[in-house]
Amino acid sequence: MIFLIILAGLILRLINLNQSLWLDEAITALAVKNNSFGEILTKFSPGDFHPPLYYLLLKFWTILFGYSEIALRFPSVIFGVLTIYFLYKIGGKKAAVLMAVNPLVIYYSQEARMYSLAMLLITASVWFFVKKSKKLFVLFFLAALYTDYVPWLMIPVFLSREIFWIILGLSPLIPLLLVQIGAILGSSSGTWGDILGRASLKNLFLVPAKFIFGRISLPIGVYAVFTAIYGYFIISSRNKIFWKWFLVPLVLGFFLSFKIPIFTYFRFLFVLPAFILLLSQGSKKVILFVFVISLGSLIYFNFNQRFWREDWRSATAYINSVPGKVIMPNMAQSAPLEYYGAIMNKNEGPVYLLRYVQEIFDPEDNLRKNLENSGYKKITEKSFNGVLIWTYESRN
């Protein structure tokens, strides 16, 4: 039975796997393509906001399998499928079925980022902790902490003698962490802090809403009703480890985010298995209800491209159809264009103004004003699932 559940989970994670990379995925792709293993540690990581383990693993993977969208994302597919297995070991078939069809888990099991790996490693850590396999617990938990920083909030959940070895094992990472925290604090003011995840009631409310429905957008009233229903489903569970796994990181993360903005639902993907385990304690009717909602949300997502990732691939094809010069508020936005081979610096032809998250990087809209004051006229504007491009030509 578990083989069929895992197979179904794998198939669901392969659907639409070849979507365009979005900005962060493209940055990841270029980081592992353009840097050696040593340079990932010394050159790339100090400017990033994550520990280096995922990038090192992806570097090794891409040496073998290349840098296509599917190749870059397939490790996350594997991590997501393995999480189903470990959840089966912890909570049985019902938990495995709900994990296999959960729309948010599937979304991040299709993304070339570290969140699926962190979820797997934390889930495996819980299993080995419960089974009292001390060495494997320390190994997997340390790996999780070297994958992403937010899972560090699980340390109070695992208070035991092994925590000494965990803290000791983290000591080589502390200098990098201090550098990265400084970078986060330096860039967390204003709108950018909101993007990173400043503590707010909205961000808190989105955690259960997205855990239930995934990346689709629904009226806030629907979110509220279903959050209440799911809360009713799990409130009777008495399993302490599941509750600690679910609540402790969220509570600590929320209060920490008043200082360091990290409170965005996807950063807490590693607590979603605990949410599913709590749901799996319910009756067969509860399991069927949750299964139907998850599957319905997944189908709705896959048939509505407006919920998909930013379409930088089509944006690049549009730019390359009539090559010209591409200008943007921040060069970090060039990563997906570079990945897809955009022609960006041709002196002849149109000027393409990239309006992607302009309100963050150019809140005064100075780039547009300077362009128009220099004698350029907007002739078209195109949107590629959130990648907005305005095309200009010279009035001269």
Secondary structure as GFF3:
##gff-version 3
##sequence-region A 1 396
A	DSSP	alpha_helix	2	14	.	.	.	ID=ss1
A	DSSP	alpha_helix	23	34	.	.	.	ID=ss2
A	DSSP	alpha_helix	37	39	.	.	.	ID=ss3
A	DSSP	pi_helix	40	44	.	.	.	ID=ss4
A	DSSP	three_ten_helix	45	47	.	.	.	ID=ss5
A	DSSP	alpha_helix	53	65	.	.	.	ID=ss6
A	DSSP	alpha_helix	69	91	.	.	.	ID=ss7
A	DSSP	alpha_helix	93	101	.	.	.	ID=ss8
A	DSSP	alpha_helix	103	108	.	.	.	ID=ss9
A	DSSP	alpha_helix	115	130	.	.	.	ID=ss10
A	DSSP	alpha_helix	134	145	.	.	.	ID=ss11
A	DSSP	three_ten_helix	150	158	.	.	.	ID=ss12
A	DSSP	alpha_helix	163	170	.	.	.	ID=ss13
A	DSSP	three_ten_helix	171	173	.	.	.	ID=ss14
A	DSSP	alpha_helix	174	186	.	.	.	ID=ss15
A	DSSP	alpha_helix	190	196	.	.	.	ID=ss16
A	DSSP	alpha_helix	201	213	.	.	.	ID=ss17
A	DSSP	alpha_helix	220	234	.	.	.	ID=ss18
A	DSSP	alpha_helix	240	256	.	.	.	ID=ss19
A	DSSP	three_ten_helix	265	271	.	.	.	ID=ss20
A	DSSP	alpha_helix	272	279	.	.	.	ID=ss21
A	DSSP	alpha_helix	284	302	.	.	.	ID=ss22
A	DSSP	three_ten_helix	305	307	.	.	.	ID=ss23
A	DSSP	alpha_helix	312	321	.	.	.	ID=ss24
A	DSSP	beta_strand	325	327	.	.	.	ID=ss25
A	DSSP	three_ten_helix	331	334	.	.	.	ID=ss26
A	DSSP	alpha_helix	335	339	.	.	.	ID=ss27
A	DSSP	beta_strand	351	354	.	.	.	ID=ss28
A	DSSP	alpha_helix	358	361	.	.	.	ID=ss29
A	DSSP	alpha_helix	366	373	.	.	.	ID=ss30
A	DSSP	beta_strand	376	384	.	.	.	ID=ss31
A	DSSP	beta_strand	387	394	.	.	.	ID=ss32
###
